[in-house]
Amino acid sequence: MSMTYAEALDLNNVTIPEHLTADAEVPVLTVPQAQGDLLIAPARGRYKPGTVVPDSGVQVVHGEATGNTHWLNRGFDSPGVSWLRLDAGQVVGVVTVPEGQTAMVVHTDEHGANGIGAGTYEIRRKREQADMVRMVAD
């Protein structure tokens, strides 16, 4: 079920950034992880299942500052991965990955890919505290 950066980025026809190694294996994690302006963390609450992620993936967040997008894709042999869009405060949505399957969050042209193992996860926007609290623009 593992995937290389080249295979993960190819899911969205993304060119491999020079600073990434194409044949490096994408680690599949079940613990909190970050990618650019997103946090992927085990869900705090209970959520109903979402819709199955299509072959083309789901655009999770469009990069506001750089134009680079975060895409959610199913991993290899992972037909049951689902997505529930929430847009509730910092929580953009919830991804559910069945046992034995994986998902990938791909960030176009910048951060590569993050592998997600079995479980239910909230995908959250990061925020920063300046003179006021605001969402981080990637």
Secondary structure, 3 states (H helix, E strand, C coil): CCCEHHHHHHCCCCCCCCCCCCCCECCEECCCEEECCEEEEECCCCCCCCEECCCCCEEEEECCCCCCEEEEEECCCCCCCEEEEEEECCEEEEEEECCCCCEEEEECCCCEEEEECCEEEEEEECEEECCCEEECCC
